[in-house]
Amino acid sequence: MERTSASPPSPSAEALAADLELVASFAKGYRAYLESRVVGCSAIVERLFLAFLCEGNVLLEGAPGLGKTSLAKAWAEYLGLGFKRVQFTPDLMPLDVIGTTILRSAAGEGGSEASPYKFYPGPIFANVVLGDEINRATPKTQSAFLEAMEEKRVTFLGEAHELPSPFFVIATQNPIELEGTYPLPEAQVDRFLMRLFFAMPDFATLRSILESSEGRGWGEPAGRESTQAALAAFRRASQAVVVPQELRGFIARLVAETHPGGSSVEAVRKYVRYGASPRCAIGLLKAVKARAVAGGRPCASFDDAEALFKDLANHRVILGFEAEADGVGMDRVLDAVLSAARLEYRGSA
């Protein structure tokens, strides 16, 4: 007889309301804590939280000194999770990231003829891993780091070592125009759920940064137990969040329109070389659910998809040389995709 996997039972209306309230309250405290310590990046703070709920990973891009590392540290501090930082440099080796084995003495470390080696885990074995300036490492080291990130485990000398749960990677990279960088291949960049951009703050934000730098900020970290409770509540609630069929069609249309072969968008046909992968559509569906739950809502909306689409697609859509020649950026192309899909599903551009 063929076996079928049973779906988890749907929570009651009261249980769902309680889970939504718990996650929304946790998200509110998270935003207050982070925004009192890292000024001027409210949207990035929100996106980091959503990616964490989705068990995705985030690529932060921006020039040195804008606060990428400070944000990642404050983020892990609030959640109360194990945190490790890897500073990527051209001489960093894969074993410096994933760990290595050492021959152990039979008397002192319980060595045996069957297993004479002991595995010593590297910094990748943490709940939250900050890969600082990942594009300053060589492609070989980048590949080792991203493989562990994708598989959630490390295989060394034929033995698999599971990474902690939850496991979340925040990787920062400098703009590729800076000297000494190794651009990440498209297939590796695609493994990040979102790519977020740090921009140079304006005058008013700079003044706020100077004022906040003299204090510690306010609020207390949530701690590991509260974080685990919020994650459990999110997993239950996300199973019950309503995603209308029209919204699922909208998400599929957004991703399909990025492919020049079948797109109705002139800017895509003219300037795009490769469109977003199906992984983008799957990630966007998860992200709209997360945004709804974090907002205390039992139903996802078109606004959720529109707000998050560019963050999930900007590193997956590859522009051709025509775009550079005409001075056309990614924002213009993705805005045109949004307008076309909005016109079809919402009746207005």
BAKOL-704590 format. One record per residue (C-alpha): residue in three letters; x, y, z. Coordinates in steps of 0.05 Angstrom, whole numbers, plus 5000, padded with zeros to 4 digits. Layout:
residues N
AlaXYZ
...
//
This chain:
residues 349
Met500050005000
Glu502650694982
Arg504351125041
Thr502151845043
Ser504952385089
Ala499652695132
Ser499253455135
Pro500253765203
Pro493553935235
Ser491354655227
Pro491555055291
Ser485055315320
Ala483256045311
Glu485156195383
Ala491855835377
Leu493356195312
Ala491656865343
Ala496256715402
Asp502056525356
Leu501057145313
Glu501057585374
Leu507357255402
Val511357335337
Ala508858045326
Ser510758245397
Phe517657925388
Ala518558295322
Lys516658955354
Gly521758865410
Tyr526958655359
Arg526059275316
Ala526359735377
Tyr532759415402
Leu536359425335
Glu534060115313
Ser536660415378
Arg543560155362
Val544160175287
Val541060815259
Gly538260925189
Cys536960225164
Ser529960045186
Ala528259675122
Ile534559245128
Val532959085200
Glu526058835180
Arg528758425121
Leu533958085165
Phe528557855213
Leu524157595157
Ala530057215126
Phe531556905194
Leu524356665201
Cys524756365131
Glu531356015148
Gly534556385090
Asn541156755088
Val542757475073
Leu548057825032
Leu549458535056
Glu553058975005
Gly556059665018
Ala562460045024
Pro566859945086
Gly564960315150
Leu557360365140
Gly555459915198
Lys554459235167
Thr558558865220
Ser555559275277
Leu548559095253
Ala550158355250
Lys553058355320
Ala547258725350
Trp542458255313
Ala545557625343
Glu546057955412
Tyr538558085414
Leu536857365394
Gly541557065445
Leu544356565396
Gly551356305387
Phe555256795344
Lys561756725305
Arg565157205257
Val569557005199
Gln573957555170
Phe575157365098
Thr581957515069
Pro585657275007
Asp589856785048
Leu583956475086
Met583455725073
Pro577155285072
Leu579554915135
Asp579755575172
Val572255615162
Ile569654905168
Gly574754605216
Thr579954065215
Thr582053405246
Ile587853285293
Leu591152615310
Arg589352475382
Ser593452085432
Ala590551415453
Ala591651555526
Gly589952295532
Glu584052375485
Gly580851695479
Gly583951535412
Ser582750855383
Glu585150445325
Ala578350535290
Ser578151305297
Pro585051595310
Tyr582852305292
Lys578652825328
Phe574653355290
Tyr575354065314
Pro569654485287
Gly571155155255
Pro567355815263
Ile561855575215
Phe559055175274
Ala554855725305
Asn547555925303
Val549256595271
Val555456655227
Leu557857325201
Gly562057235138
Asp565457915136
Glu567658155067
Ile566457485035
Asn568657724967
Arg575757844992
Ala576857094998
Thr578956654940
Pro573556264902
Lys575755604936
Thr574355875006
Gln567956214983
Ser565555544956
Ala566955175021
Phe563155705061
Leu557155715015
Glu556754955011
Ala556154905086
Met551055465085
Glu546755095033
Glu547254385060
Lys546954575135
Arg552554075147
Val559953975135
Thr562953335107
Phe570153235125
Leu574052605109
Gly567552245093
Glu564252415159
Ala558252885162
His557853405217
Glu551053745226
Leu550954495236
Pro547054785295
Ser539754955289
Pro537655495277
Phe543155665229
Phe543556345195
Val548856675154
Ile549857425145
Ala555157535092
Thr557758235077
Gln561258425014
Asn564459054988
Pro562559334920
Ile566258954865
Glu569359594841
Leu573859604902
Glu580859324896
Gly582258624921
Thr575258324912
Tyr573157664880
Pro566057704853
Leu561557124876
Pro559256684818
Glu551856754800
Ala550356034822
Gln553156184892
Val549756864899
Asp543156514883
Arg543656134949
Phe542456774988
Leu535056905001
Met536157664997
Arg541358164978
Leu540758815016
Phe544459465004
Phe547659945054
Ala547660645027
Met551561245052
Pro547261595104
Asp544862305093
Phe546562895138
Ala540762795187
Thr542262045194
Leu549662185205
Arg547862655263
Ser543462105293
Ile549161605285
Leu553962065322
Glu548962145380
Ser547561395385
Ser554961225383
Glu555761545452
Gly550661095485
Arg548860355489
Gly541860415461
Trp535860185501
Gly532159545513
Glu534558855533
Pro536258245490
Ala530557755482
Gly534957155498
Arg535356465468
Glu528956185500
Ser524656745475
Thr527656685406
Gln526355935404
Ala519156055427
Ala518056575373
Leu520956115320
Ala516355545342
Ala510356005340
Phe512256245271
Arg512855545244
Arg505855385269
Ala502856025244
Ser506155995175
Gln502555335162
Ala495955685171
Val497356365138
Val492756455078
Val496156595011
Pro490656704960
Gln491356364892
Glu491457044859
Leu497557234901
Arg501056584883
Gly499756744810
Phe502557444821
Ile508957154850
Ala509756674792
Arg508457234742
Leu513657684775
Val519057154767
Ala516856934697
Glu517057654672
Thr524557694689
His526257194634
Pro527557544567
Gly525256944526
Gly517957004546
Ser517357684580
Ser512258214560
Val516758744590
Glu520859114538
Ala526359294588
Val527258564605
Arg527658334533
Lys532658884517
Tyr537158894579
Val536658224616
Arg541257644600
Tyr538657144652
Gly532357174694
Ala530956974766
Ser530856234784
Pro524955844813
Arg528555904879
Cys526656644877
Ala519256474872
Ile519655964928
Gly523456454972
Leu518557014957
Leu512656574977
Lys516056425044
Ala517857155054
Val510757415044
Lys508356915095
Ala513757145144
Arg511957875133
Ala504657725146
Val506057335211
Ala511057865236
Gly505558375225
Gly500557965264
Arg496357825202
Pro493257145184
Cys493157295109
Ala498857505062
Ser497558075013
Phe499958344946
Asp503358904984
Asp507858395019
Ala510158114952
Glu511258794921
Ala515259034982
Leu519958434981
Phe520658244907
Lys526658684892
Asp530458444953
Leu529757724929
Ala530857854855
Asn536358384850
His541957864856
Arg538557334813
Val537157754751
Ile543357844708
Leu543558454663
Gly547058454595
Phe552258944569
Glu546659344535
Ala544259564604
Glu551059834622
Ala551860174555
Asp545060534563
Gly546060684636
Val540160244657
Gly540459964728
Met537159374762
Asp531959804797
Arg529160064731
Val528459354703
Leu525159064766
Asp520459664771
Ala518159524700
Val516958794719
Leu512859004780
Ser508759484737
Ala507158944686
Ala505058424738
Arg501158934778
Leu497259134716
Glu495358414703
Tyr493458224774
Arg491458874807
Gly488659264749
Ser493159874755
Ala500360024739
//
